[in-house]
Amino acid sequence: MYHSKIAGLGFYVPENIVTNDDLSKLMDTNDEWIQERTGIKERRHVQRGDGNTTTSMGVKAAQIAIQRSGVAKEDIDFIVFATLSPDYYFPGPGVLVQRDLGLKTIGALDIRNQCSGFVYAVSIADQYIKTGMYKNILVIGSELQSYGLDMTDRGRGVSVIFGDGAGAAVLSREEDLTSGILSTHLHSEGIHAEELAVVAPGMGKRWVTDIIKDNDPNDESYYPYMNGQFVFKNAVVRFSEVINEGLLANNLSVCNISLLIPHQANLRISQFIQHKFKLSEEQVFNNIQKYGNTTAASIPIALTEAWEQGKIKKGDIVVLAAFGSGFTWGSVIIKW
């Protein structure tokens, strides 16, 4: 059996910076309120007409990752694309990446696990490589969320959190079984599905035609809903569990963690986990302050930035962990 390694990383975010003060002009909020509750200072939002889409941002991140990997574009043999904000209801963005990169008629898989999407995508790619089915897999997390946010007082509790952007990784076969991705761990608990969700449009609730027909200005069903306190309480528990699960599976302990990169949901969650595991500032990487919560893109963006800043070295134990809508959560244990 083979191992997989991360051979190349890349990310892309729109140029348009939206500060907390910018949002205070649209809704009753302020910089102090947002930073106190989320740690976010600014985020990136696409601007209409700038050419950015979920797919195009993913392609830009992928091009950087492929170039850095040293893998020829022609040798990419599978695509896994994680997003909650696809360009089209169908088809998914995976095939659009295949088209836009000019790749062979390789398979493309779309992942709908929201904040846990990149962790799930890496796990799937890892299994394909371990079994020998594929050698080089392009994994992308990309989100264009700003178009779907309620930028009024009504939506301020959610809308101040999210940003746009994309991150990508090339996973390649690794002959050295002592390095690369050591293990992945995935979980879900659908009983809490409606605690963090966009209910409509959906076949079981209200479809687009119903929304248009009703034309109700007070309809909130097609905006994101989040039971913030409940999500926070579950997140800190599940983060801890799945990190410990990954460490235990590899006979590692907390002291072996060189760098923890959590999903950038809320800086207060990351700080809670850091305190619980008694990790130093140097052992946890956060960039939510600059980008907000970019959902499936948050971990690959953070992982790429950490690598670019020299915070990851050969032999390091890197832990990725995510929790989000579904509820779904997971972790990846890597020996760099």
BAPALO-825211 format. One line per 5 residues: number of its first residue (from 1); their letters; for each residue x, y, z negated of N, C-alpha, C, O. Coordinates in steps of 0.02 Angstrom, whole numbers. Example, Ala and Ser with C-alpha at 12.3 -4.5 7.8 and 13.67 -1.06 7.14 Angstrom:
% BAPALO-825211
1) as) 660/-284/-390/615/-225/-390/660/-165/-390/712/-166/-423 ~ 642/-112/-354/684/-53/-357/645/2/-394/670/57/-402
END
This chain:
% BAPALO-825211
1) myhsk) 42/-60/0/0/0/0/44/63/0/96/65/-32 ~ 22/113/37/59/176/41/37/225/-13/-13/214/-48 ~ 74/279/-19/53/337/-57/44/395/-9/70/393/47 ~ 8/445/-30/2/506/10/36/563/-27/38/564/-88 ~ 63/610/11/94/669/-19/66/731/15/40/727/71
6) iaglg) 70/787/-19/51/851/12/111/877/49/161/898/18 ~ 107/876/115/164/894/157/165/968/175/218/995/190 ~ 107/1001/173/104/1071/191/42/1104/162/-10/1073/156 ~ 48/1168/144/-6/1206/114/-13/1274/148/36/1302/172 ~ -75/1299/150/-87/1365/178/-152/1394/152/-197/1356/133
11) fyvpe) -158/1460/152/-222/1490/134/-233/1555/173/-186/1585/199 ~ -296/1574/176/-315/1637/209/-372/1668/170/-420/1634/151 ~ -367/1734/159/-423/1772/129/-435/1834/171/-388/1861/200 ~ -497/1856/176/-512/1917/214/-474/1977/186/-456/1978/128 ~ -462/2026/229/-426/2086/208/-467/2131/162/-439/2168/121
16) nivtn) -533/2127/167/-577/2172/130/-578/2156/56/-603/2103/36 ~ -551/2201/15/-550/2192/-58/-610/2227/-89/-623/2286/-75 ~ -647/2190/-130/-706/2218/-164/-691/2218/-238/-686/2165/-269 ~ -684/2277/-268/-669/2283/-339/-733/2283/-380/-788/2288/-354 ~ -723/2276/-445/-781/2280/-490/-814/2349/-486/-875/2354/-491
21) ddlsk) -774/2400/-477/-802/2467/-470/-844/2473/-407/-895/2507/-406 ~ -823/2438/-354/-863/2438/-292/-932/2407/-305/-982/2432/-281 ~ -933/2353/-344/-996/2319/-359/-1041/2362/-404/-1102/2358/-400 ~ -1010/2403/-446/-1049/2445/-491/-1090/2497/-453/-1136/2527/-480 ~ -1072/2509/-390/-1111/2555/-348/-1172/2522/-317/-1216/2555/-291
26) lmdtn) -1174/2455/-321/-1229/2417/-292/-1278/2391/-345/-1336/2379/-331 ~ -1252/2383/-406/-1293/2354/-459/-1271/2382/-526/-1218/2412/-532 ~ -1312/2371/-576/-1298/2396/-643/-1247/2351/-677/-1266/2305/-713 ~ -1184/2364/-664/-1130/2326/-695/-1069/2372/-699/-1072/2429/-677 ~ -1015/2347/-728/-954/2387/-732/-894/2341/-740/-900/2282/-754
31) dewiq) -835/2370/-730/-773/2332/-730/-763/2296/-797/-744/2237/-798 ~ -775/2330/-852/-765/2300/-918/-810/2240/-929/-788/2188/-954 ~ -874/2247/-910/-922/2192/-919/-901/2130/-880/-903/2075/-906 ~ -880/2140/-816/-862/2083/-774/-798/2050/-798/-794/1989/-803 ~ -747/2091/-815/-684/2061/-837/-692/2025/-903/-662/1972/-914
36) ertgi) -732/2052/-948/-742/2020/-1014/-772/1951/-1007/-753/1905/-1043 ~ -819/1943/-961/-855/1880/-954/-824/1830/-906/-834/1770/-912 ~ -786/1856/-857/-760/1811/-804/-685/1816/-793/-655/1769/-767 ~ -655/1872/-812/-584/1883/-798/-571/1910/-729/-513/1922/-711 ~ -623/1919/-689/-615/1940/-620/-607/2016/-616/-645/2054/-647
41) kerrh) -557/2038/-577/-547/2109/-565/-569/2129/-494/-595/2183/-483 ~ -559/2083/-447/-578/2096/-377/-587/2030/-341/-567/1977/-366 ~ -616/2033/-283/-626/1974/-241/-623/1996/-168/-624/2056/-154 ~ -620/1948/-122/-620/1964/-51/-688/1946/-21/-714/1891/-33 ~ -716/1992/18/-777/1979/55/-764/1993/129/-731/2042/146
46) vqrgd) -790/1951/172/-786/1966/243/-829/2027/257/-874/2044/220 ~ -813/2060/312/-854/2116/336/-886/2096/402/-853/2066/445 ~ -948/2112/410/-983/2094/471/-946/2123/531/-930/2183/534 ~ -934/2079/579/-898/2101/639/-823/2091/637/-789/2104/686 ~ -797/2067/579/-724/2058/575/-700/1991/604/-640/1977/605
51) gnttt) -747/1950/626/-729/1886/658/-721/1828/611/-710/1772/633 ~ -727/1840/546/-718/1786/498/-781/1744/491/-836/1771/484 ~ -772/1679/492/-824/1631/477/-794/1578/431/-733/1578/421 ~ -835/1535/404/-809/1481/363/-758/1440/403/-705/1423/378 ~ -775/1424/466/-730/1385/507/-667/1423/525/-612/1396/519
56) smgvk) -674/1486/547/-615/1523/570/-565/1534/513/-505/1531/524 ~ -590/1546/453/-545/1554/396/-510/1487/381/-451/1486/366 ~ -548/1432/386/-519/1366/376/-465/1351/428/-414/1321/412 ~ -477/1371/490/-428/1361/543/-364/1400/529/-309/1374/539 ~ -371/1462/507/-312/1503/493/-270/1473/436/-209/1471/440
61) aaqia) -304/1449/384/-268/1416/329/-235/1352/354/-179/1336/335 ~ -271/1314/396/-246/1251/422/-184/1261/466/-137/1221/462 ~ -184/1312/506/-127/1325/550/-63/1336/509/-10/1313/527 ~ -70/1372/453/-12/1384/410/10/1318/378/70/1303/377 ~ -38/1279/353/-22/1215/321/12/1167/369/61/1134/351
66) iqrsg) -13/1164/430/17/1119/480/88/1141/497/133/1099/501 ~ 98/1205/507/164/1231/523/214/1215/467/270/1195/480 ~ 192/1223/405/237/1210/348/249/1136/337/301/1117/309 ~ 203/1095/358/210/1023/346/262/990/390/290/938/372 ~ 277/1021/447/322/989/494/290/935/535/323/901/575
71) vaked) 225/925/525/187/875/563/162/908/627/132/962/625 ~ 174/877/684/150/903/747/74/901/748/43/854/722 ~ 44/953/776/-29/956/779/-59/893/810/-112/870/789 ~ -23/865/859/-48/806/893/-48/744/848/-80/694/864 ~ -12/748/791/-8/690/746/-58/693/689/-61/647/648
76) idfiv) -99/746/686/-154/747/639/-207/697/663/-229/701/720 ~ -226/650/620/-272/598/644/-339/595/607/-378/549/619 ~ -353/645/563/-418/648/531/-425/716/498/-376/747/479 ~ -488/739/491/-503/803/459/-554/792/404/-604/757/415 ~ -543/822/346/-593/823/293/-604/896/274/-557/931/255
81) fatls) -666/920/280/-681/991/270/-733/997/214/-788/970/219 ~ -714/1034/161/-759/1043/103/-786/1114/104/-747/1162/109 ~ -852/1122/98/-883/1188/94/-955/1181/71/-987/1129/80 ~ -981/1236/41/-1053/1241/29/-1085/1292/76/-1145/1303/75 ~ -1042/1324/117/-1066/1379/159/-1046/1368/232/-1008/1407/260
86) pdyyf) -1071/1315/263/-1052/1301/333/-1079/1354/381/-1127/1389/365 ~ -1047/1359/438/-1070/1406/489/-1141/1390/513/-1182/1435/523 ~ -1154/1326/520/-1219/1303/543/-1248/1254/492/-1211/1222/455 ~ -1315/1249/491/-1345/1197/449/-1320/1129/471/-1304/1086/431 ~ -1316/1119/537/-1279/1065/568/-1260/1086/638/-1299/1124/668
91) pgpgv) -1204/1065/667/-1155/1019/638/-1113/1053/584/-1114/1114/577 ~ -1076/1011/548/-1031/1037/497/-969/1068/528/-956/1060/588 ~ -929/1103/489/-871/1138/515/-812/1093/534/-767/1115/569 ~ -812/1031/511/-756/987/528/-744/981/603/-688/985/627 ~ -799/971/640/-792/963/713/-772/1029/745/-740/1029/798
96) lvqrd) -792/1085/715/-773/1150/743/-699/1162/734/-667/1193/777 ~ -670/1138/679/-598/1141/670/-562/1099/722/-513/1120/751 ~ -588/1039/733/-559/995/785/-558/1030/852/-509/1027/888 ~ -613/1064/868/-617/1101/931/-569/1160/933/-532/1169/981 ~ -570/1201/880/-533/1264/881/-457/1253/876/-418/1294/899
101) lglkt) -437/1198/846/-365/1183/843/-342/1144/904/-282/1132/913 ~ -389/1124/946/-371/1086/1005/-343/1017/989/-298/993/1023 ~ -371/985/938/-347/919/918/-378/865/961/-428/876/996 ~ -349/806/958/-378/748/992/-448/734/965/-471/766/918 ~ -481/686/995/-550/669/973/-548/628/909/-573/571/906
106) igald) -517/657/858/-510/624/794/-574/633/753/-616/675/769 ~ -581/593/701/-639/598/658/-638/660/615/-584/685/599 ~ -697/685/598/-703/744/555/-759/731/505/-816/715/524 ~ -743/739/441/-790/725/387/-804/788/348/-757/824/329 ~ -867/803/335/-886/861/296/-907/841/225/-944/793/215
111) irnqc) -881/878/176/-892/863/106/-935/918/75/-919/977/81 ~ -990/899/41/-1035/947/9/-1034/936/-67/-1085/916/-96 ~ -977/948/-97/-973/942/-170/-955/1007/-203/-929/1008/-259 ~ -969/1063/-169/-964/1129/-197/-897/1141/-232/-844/1131/-201 ~ -897/1160/-294/-835/1178/-329/-786/1119/-335/-726/1130/-340
116) sgfvy) -812/1059/-334/-769/1000/-336/-750/975/-266/-718/923/-259 ~ -770/1013/-216/-762/989/-147/-691/972/-127/-680/921/-95 ~ -643/1014/-145/-574/1001/-123/-546/940/-159/-511/900/-128 ~ -562/932/-223/-539/873/-260/-568/809/-229/-532/760/-220 ~ -632/811/-212/-663/753/-179/-631/741/-111/-618/684/-92
121) avsia) -617/795/-74/-588/788/-8/-518/758/-11/-500/715/29 ~ -478/780/-59/-411/753/-68/-415/679/-86/-376/638/-62 ~ -462/661/-130/-470/591/-150/-486/547/-90/-458/493/-82 ~ -532/570/-48/-550/532/12/-491/524/59/-477/470/83 ~ -456/580/71/-398/577/115/-345/530/87/-314/492/124
126) dqyik) -335/532/22/-286/490/-11/-302/416/0/-258/375/13 ~ -366/398/-6/-385/328/3/-374/305/75/-350/249/87 ~ -390/347/123/-379/330/193/-305/318/207/-286/272/243 ~ -262/360/177/-190/352/189/-163/291/152/-122/255/179 ~ -186/281/91/-163/223/52/-177/157/87/-136/111/85
131) tgmyk) -234/152/120/-252/90/153/-219/82/221/-225/29/253 ~ -185/134/244/-150/131/308/-193/150/368/-170/146/425 ~ -255/171/356/-299/188/412/-275/250/449/-276/253/510 ~ -253/301/411/-227/362/441/-160/381/411/-143/359/356 ~ -123/421/448/-56/441/425/-53/514/404/-20/531/355
136) nilvi) -86/558/442/-84/630/427/-155/658/428/-188/656/480 ~ -179/683/372/-247/707/367/-248/781/348/-214/802/301 ~ -287/819/384/-296/890/370/-355/899/322/-411/879/338 ~ -343/928/264/-395/939/214/-405/1014/205/-357/1051/194 ~ -467/1037/211/-483/1108/207/-538/1121/157/-586/1083/153
141) gselq) -531/1175/120/-586/1202/80/-596/1274/101/-550/1314/97 ~ -656/1292/123/-668/1359/148/-738/1381/131/-786/1342/133 ~ -745/1445/113/-810/1471/93/-820/1543/118/-776/1585/111 ~ -878/1556/147/-903/1623/160/-967/1630/120/-1021/1611/144 ~ -962/1657/59/-1018/1658/13/-1051/1727/7/-1108/1732/-15
146) sygld) -1015/1779/27/-1038/1847/13/-1103/1864/49/-1142/1904/25 ~ -1116/1832/108/-1178/1846/144/-1239/1820/107/-1294/1845/118 ~ -1230/1771/63/-1287/1740/31/-1297/1760/-41/-1333/1726/-78 ~ -1267/1816/-62/-1273/1838/-131/-1323/1894/-138/-1331/1935/-93 ~ -1357/1895/-194/-1406/1947/-209/-1369/2006/-241/-1355/2006/-301
151) mtdrg) -1354/2056/-201/-1314/2113/-224/-1359/2168/-255/-1354/2227/-237 ~ -1402/2147/-301/-1444/2194/-338/-1439/2178/-412/-1405/2130/-431 ~ -1471/2219/-453/-1471/2206/-525/-1495/2136/-540/-1471/2104/-587 ~ -1542/2112/-501/-1571/2045/-513/-1519/1990/-508/-1522/1941/-544 ~ -1471/1998/-463/-1423/1944/-451/-1355/1955/-480/-1308/1918/-465
156) rgvsv) -1347/2007/-520/-1280/2026/-542/-1243/1973/-583/-1182/1969/-580 ~ -1281/1932/-620/-1248/1882/-662/-1211/1829/-622/-1165/1797/-648 ~ -1231/1820/-559/-1200/1770/-516/-1157/1804/-462/-1101/1781/-448 ~ -1182/1856/-433/-1151/1885/-374/-1083/1916/-386/-1042/1921/-340 ~ -1069/1937/-448/-1004/1967/-463/-948/1915/-464/-889/1932/-464
161) ifgdg) -967/1851/-466/-918/1798/-476/-885/1775/-412/-825/1759/-412 ~ -922/1773/-356/-900/1736/-298/-864/1777/-245/-877/1837/-236 ~ -817/1744/-210/-779/1775/-157/-773/1730/-97/-795/1672/-99 ~ -743/1755/-44/-733/1719/18/-659/1701/28/-615/1737/4 ~ -646/1646/63/-577/1628/77/-571/1555/95/-621/1518/93
166) agaav) -510/1533/112/-499/1464/133/-429/1442/113/-382/1481/111 ~ -423/1378/98/-358/1347/84/-355/1280/119/-407/1248/131 ~ -295/1257/136/-288/1195/173/-225/1158/152/-177/1188/128 ~ -227/1093/161/-169/1050/147/-164/996/199/-215/971/224 ~ -103/977/216/-91/919/258/-67/863/212/-15/870/179
171) lsree) -105/808/209/-84/749/171/-52/700/220/-81/684/272 ~ 7/675/202/43/630/246/64/567/208/69/567/146 ~ 77/515/245/99/451/215/167/460/182/212/491/209 ~ 173/432/122/234/435/83/258/365/67/222/326/35 ~ 318/348/90/344/281/79/367/271/7/366/216/-19
176) dltsg) 389/326/-26/411/323/-95/351/319/-141/314/368/-148 ~ 341/262/-172/282/251/-214/286/285/-281/238/283/-320 ~ 342/317/-297/350/349/-362/332/423/-359/333/458/-410 ~ 315/448/-300/297/519/-294/234/526/-252/208/476/-226 ~ 210/587/-244/149/599/-207/89/599/-252/95/610/-313
181) ilsth) 30/586/-224/-31/583/-263/-34/518/-302/-37/464/-273 ~ -32/524/-367/-31/464/-410/-100/434/-419/-108/373/-417 ~ -151/477/-428/-218/451/-437/-268/508/-431/-251/567/-439 ~ -331/489/-416/-386/537/-416/-444/508/-455/-452/447/-459 ~ -485/552/-484/-539/530/-528/-600/573/-516/-597/634/-522
186) lhseg) -657/542/-498/-716/578/-478/-777/558/-519/-785/499/-538 ~ -821/607/-534/-880/593/-574/-938/638/-551/-928/689/-518 ~ -999/618/-569/-1058/660/-556/-1111/646/-609/-1111/594/-642 ~ -1156/694/-617/-1212/688/-664/-1271/729/-636/-1281/786/-655 ~ -1308/697/-591/-1360/731/-555/-1420/754/-596/-1461/792/-571
191) ihaee) -1425/731/-658/-1480/753/-701/-1479/829/-711/-1530/859/-727 ~ -1420/859/-701/-1413/931/-710/-1409/969/-643/-1384/1025/-641 ~ -1433/938/-590/-1425/967/-523/-1453/1038/-518/-1423/1081/-486 ~ -1510/1051/-549/-1543/1116/-541/-1514/1170/-586/-1537/1228/-582 ~ -1465/1154/-628/-1436/1204/-672/-1387/1250/-636/-1370/1304/-661
196) lavva) -1365/1229/-577/-1321/1270/-535/-1335/1251/-463/-1309/1201/-438 ~ -1378/1291/-430/-1403/1268/-366/-1431/1325/-325/-1446/1379/-351 ~ -1438/1313/-260/-1480/1352/-215/-1536/1306/-194/-1525/1258/-157 ~ -1596/1319/-217/-1652/1273/-208/-1680/1274/-137/-1698/1222/-110 ~ -1684/1333/-107/-1712/1339/-39/-1661/1374/5/-1623/1415/-21
201) pgmgk) -1658/1361/71/-1703/1315/106/-1686/1242/93/-1627/1223/92 ~ -1737/1203/82/-1728/1132/71/-1792/1095/89/-1847/1120/75 ~ -1785/1037/119/-1843/999/143/-1892/983/86/-1952/981/97 ~ -1865/972/26/-1909/952/-29/-1940/1010/-66/-1985/1000/-107 ~ -1917/1071/-52/-1943/1129/-88/-1977/1176/-39/-2036/1169/-23
206) rwvtd) -1938/1225/-14/-1965/1273/33/-1916/1280/91/-1857/1292/81 ~ -1941/1271/151/-1898/1273/210/-1896/1345/237/-1935/1388/215 ~ -1852/1358/284/-1844/1425/312/-1910/1453/337/-1925/1512/326 ~ -1948/1412/371/-2012/1436/398/-2059/1459/343/-2098/1506/353 ~ -2057/1426/284/-2098/1447/228/-2076/1514/201/-2117/1557/185
211) iikdn) -2010/1524/196/-1983/1586/171/-2003/1644/217/-2024/1697/193 ~ -1997/1633/282/-2015/1686/330/-2090/1700/327/-2111/1758/328 ~ -2130/1647/324/-2203/1656/322/-2225/1695/260/-2267/1739/265 ~ -2196/1678/202/-2216/1711/140/-2192/1784/138/-2226/1828/111 ~ -2132/1795/165/-2103/1863/167/-2110/1897/99/-2132/1955/95
216) dpnde) -2091/1862/47/-2099/1886/-21/-2034/1920/-45/-1984/1886/-53 ~ -2035/1985/-55/-1974/2020/-76/-1949/1999/-145/-1892/2012/-163 ~ -1993/1966/-183/-1973/1944/-250/-1951/1871/-252/-1937/1843/-305 ~ -1948/1840/-194/-1928/1770/-190/-1852/1764/-204/-1812/1795/-169 ~ -1834/1725/-254/-1764/1715/-271/-1740/1645/-255/-1683/1628/-271
221) syypy) -1781/1604/-225/-1766/1533/-217/-1707/1520/-169/-1675/1467/-174 ~ -1693/1566/-125/-1638/1555/-78/-1573/1588/-101/-1524/1589/-63 ~ -1572/1615/-161/-1511/1641/-192/-1484/1590/-242/-1523/1550/-269 ~ -1419/1592/-256/-1391/1546/-305/-1421/1558/-375/-1431/1615/-396 ~ -1435/1504/-410/-1456/1507/-480/-1405/1472/-523/-1381/1418/-504
226) mngqf) -1388/1501/-579/-1341/1469/-625/-1362/1481/-696/-1372/1537/-718 ~ -1369/1426/-733/-1380/1429/-805/-1311/1434/-837/-1282/1384/-857 ~ -1286/1496/-841/-1215/1507/-856/-1190/1475/-920/-1138/1442/-918 ~ -1224/1483/-976/-1201/1456/-1039/-1200/1379/-1038/-1154/1348/-1064 ~ -1251/1350/-1006/-1255/1277/-1002/-1198/1250/-959/-1167/1200/-975
231) vfkna) -1186/1283/-903/-1132/1262/-858/-1065/1268/-895/-1023/1223/-890 ~ -1054/1322/-930/-991/1332/-966/-980/1276/-1017/-925/1247/-1020 ~ -1031/1261/-1056/-1024/1209/-1108/-1007/1141/-1077/-966/1104/-1104 ~ -1040/1124/-1022/-1025/1061/-989/-957/1061/-957/-921/1011/-958 ~ -938/1118/-927/-874/1122/-892/-816/1109/-938/-772/1069/-920
236) vvrfs) -814/1140/-996/-756/1132/-1039/-750/1060/-1064/-694/1035/-1076 ~ -806/1026/-1073/-804/956/-1094/-779/912/-1037/-735/870/-1047 ~ -807/920/-978/-789/877/-922/-718/890/-897/-683/844/-877 ~ -697/953/-897/-628/969/-880/-581/929/-924/-535/896/-900 ~ -592/932/-989/-549/898/-1037/-548/823/-1025/-495/791/-1024
241) evine) -608/795/-1016/-613/722/-1006/-576/699/-945/-539/650/-947 ~ -585/733/-889/-558/708/-826/-483/721/-821/-447/685/-786 ~ -458/772/-855/-386/782/-859/-355/726/-899/-305/697/-879 ~ -384/711/-957/-359/657/-999/-363/590/-963/-318/548/-969 ~ -417/579/-925/-425/517/-888/-367/508/-838/-339/453/-833
246) gllan) -350/561/-803/-296/557/-755/-229/545/-787/-188/506/-762 ~ -217/579/-843/-153/569/-878/-147/497/-904/-95/465/-896 ~ -201/473/-934/-200/405/-962/-188/353/-907/-152/304/-918 ~ -219/363/-849/-212/315/-794/-140/309/-770/-121/259/-739 ~ -100/361/-783/-31/361/-760/20/359/-817/79/375/-807
251) nlsvc) -3/340/-876/40/336/-934/77/402/-948/136/403/-965 ~ 41/456/-939/68/522/-951/32/554/-1011/-21/531/-1032 ~ 62/606/-1038/31/644/-1092/31/717/-1073/60/737/-1022 ~ -2/757/-1113/-8/829/-1098/61/861/-1091/69/907/-1050 ~ 109/839/-1130/176/869/-1127/210/857/-1059/259/890/-1043
256) nisll) 184/809/-1020/213/796/-954/187/843/-900/215/844/-845 ~ 134/881/-915/105/925/-864/153/983/-850/169/1023/-894 ~ 175/987/-787/216/1044/-767/171/1104/-749/187/1161/-766 ~ 115/1089/-715/70/1143/-696/-1/1115/-689/-12/1066/-653 ~ -48/1147/-723/-119/1133/-715/-150/1186/-672/-143/1246/-686
261) iphqa) -183/1165/-618/-219/1212/-575/-293/1194/-579/-315/1149/-544 ~ -331/1230/-621/-402/1216/-626/-441/1253/-572/-418/1304/-545 ~ -499/1227/-555/-544/1265/-511/-555/1333/-542/-567/1339/-602 ~ -553/1385/-500/-557/1453/-525/-630/1475/-531/-655/1514/-491 ~ -664/1448/-580/-735/1463/-591/-744/1523/-636/-785/1567/-623
266) nlris) -704/1525/-689/-711/1577/-739/-646/1575/-780/-627/1523/-805 ~ -613/1632/-786/-550/1633/-822/-559/1610/-894/-512/1582/-924 ~ -618/1621/-923/-629/1601/-992/-630/1525/-999/-608/1498/-1050 ~ -654/1489/-948/-651/1416/-949/-578/1393/-947/-558/1350/-986 ~ -539/1422/-901/-469/1403/-896/-431/1416/-960/-390/1376/-982
271) qfiqh) -445/1473/-992/-412/1490/-1055/-433/1443/-1111/-392/1425/-1154 ~ -496/1422/-1111/-519/1374/-1161/-481/1308/-1154/-458/1280/-1204 ~ -475/1284/-1092/-439/1221/-1080/-365/1228/-1098/-336/1183/-1128 ~ -336/1284/-1080/-265/1296/-1096/-255/1293/-1172/-208/1262/-1196 ~ -299/1326/-1209/-294/1326/-1282/-305/1256/-1311/-269/1235/-1356
276) kfkls) -354/1220/-1283/-369/1153/-1309/-311/1105/-1300/-297/1064/-1344 ~ -277/1110/-1242/-222/1065/-1227/-155/1093/-1252/-102/1061/-1243 ~ -157/1152/-1282/-96/1185/-1308/-44/1194/-1252/15/1181/-1262 ~ -67/1218/-1195/-23/1231/-1138/0/1303/-1140/-36/1347/-1163 ~ 60/1315/-1116/87/1383/-1113/59/1419/-1052/28/1388/-1009
281) eeqvf) 71/1484/-1049/49/1523/-991/81/1497/-927/51/1499/-874 ~ 143/1473/-932/180/1449/-874/153/1382/-849/168/1361/-793 ~ 114/1347/-890/89/1281/-871/20/1283/-838/-5/1232/-816 ~ -11/1341/-836/-78/1348/-806/-76/1404/-755/-52/1459/-770 ~ -101/1390/-695/-101/1441/-643/-172/1466/-630/-217/1426/-616
286) nniqk) -181/1531/-635/-245/1562/-621/-237/1620/-572/-189/1659/-578 ~ -282/1626/-524/-283/1684/-480/-354/1710/-469/-366/1747/-422 ~ -400/1688/-512/-470/1711/-506/-474/1787/-514/-521/1818/-488 ~ -426/1816/-548/-425/1889/-557/-426/1925/-490/-456/1978/-483 ~ -392/1896/-439/-386/1928/-373/-439/1906/-323/-458/1945/-279
291) ygntt) -462/1844/-329/-504/1816/-277/-575/1796/-298/-616/1779/-256 ~ -589/1798/-363/-653/1774/-386/-657/1698/-378/-607/1664/-369 ~ -718/1673/-382/-731/1602/-374/-743/1588/-300/-796/1607/-273 ~ -696/1556/-267/-703/1539/-197/-724/1466/-187/-713/1437/-134 ~ -754/1438/-238/-785/1372/-236/-738/1319/-208/-685/1307/-238
296) aasip) -754/1286/-152/-711/1232/-127/-642/1256/-106/-596/1216/-100 ~ -635/1322/-95/-570/1349/-74/-525/1368/-133/-466/1381/-123 ~ -553/1369/-193/-515/1398/-249/-452/1359/-266/-399/1388/-277 ~ -457/1292/-269/-398/1253/-287/-345/1256/-232/-286/1267/-248 ~ -361/1246/-168/-308/1250/-118/-277/1320/-112/-217/1325/-97
301) ialte) -316/1373/-123/-287/1440/-123/-238/1446/-182/-182/1470/-173 ~ -259/1425/-241/-216/1430/-300/-155/1385/-294/-100/1406/-312 ~ -164/1325/-269/-108/1279/-260/-56/1308/-212/4/1304/-224 ~ -80/1337/-158/-35/1367/-109/3/1426/-140/64/1431/-132 ~ -32/1470/-175/1/1527/-206/53/1504/-258/107/1532/-261
306) aweqg) 35/1455/-297/83/1430/-348/145/1403/-314/201/1417/-336 ~ 136/1366/-260/194/1339/-223/235/1396/-192/296/1394/-194 ~ 201/1445/-162/236/1501/-132/277/1541/-183/330/1568/-166 ~ 253/1544/-244/286/1582/-296/341/1542/-332/370/1565/-381 ~ 353/1480/-308/406/1440/-337/389/1408/-403/433/1388/-441
311) kikkg) 324/1404/-419/303/1376/-483/298/1300/-481/285/1269/-532 ~ 307/1270/-422/304/1197/-415/370/1174/-385/392/1197/-333 ~ 402/1127/-420/467/1101/-398/463/1025/-390/418/992/-417 ~ 510/998/-353/513/926/-342/516/890/-409/555/908/-453 ~ 475/839/-417/473/800/-478/422/824/-529/409/790/-578
316) divvl) 393/883/-517/343/910/-563/279/869/-563/259/841/-512 ~ 247/865/-621/180/836/-626/130/892/-620/127/936/-664 ~ 91/892/-566/41/943/-553/-28/912/-560/-42/859/-531 ~ -71/944/-599/-139/919/-611/-189/969/-581/-189/1028/-597 ~ -232/943/-537/-288/982/-511/-351/957/-545/-361/897/-553
321) aafgs) -395/1004/-565/-457/983/-597/-513/1032/-578/-502/1092/-572 ~ -573/1004/-568/-629/1046/-547/-693/1022/-579/-701/963/-597 ~ -740/1069/-586/-807/1054/-610/-855/1102/-576/-839/1161/-567 ~ -914/1078/-557/-961/1123/-525/-1029/1092/-514/-1047/1042/-544 ~ -1065/1124/-469/-1134/1106/-453/-1139/1032/-440/-1095/1000/-410
326) gftwg) -1196/1005/-463/-1207/933/-451/-1238/896/-510/-1288/862/-500 ~ -1211/901/-568/-1142/919/-583/-1095/868/-553/-1108/808/-553 ~ -1039/893/-528/-984/848/-507/-920/874/-537/-913/934/-550 ~ -873/829/-549/-808/850/-574/-756/797/-556/-773/740/-539 ~ -692/816/-560/-640/769/-541/-571/797/-554/-563/856/-570
331) sviik) -521/754/-548/-452/775/-557/-407/738/-508/-423/684/-483 ~ -350/768/-494/-298/739/-452/-232/745/-490/-215/800/-514 ~ -196/691/-495/-130/691/-528/-77/681/-474/-78/633/-437 ~ -30/729/-471/20/729/-418/90/731/-449/102/769/-497 ~ 135/691/-423/206/700/-437/237/730/-375/241/697/-323
336) w) 259/791/-381/280/829/-322/346/802/-294/372/828/-244
END
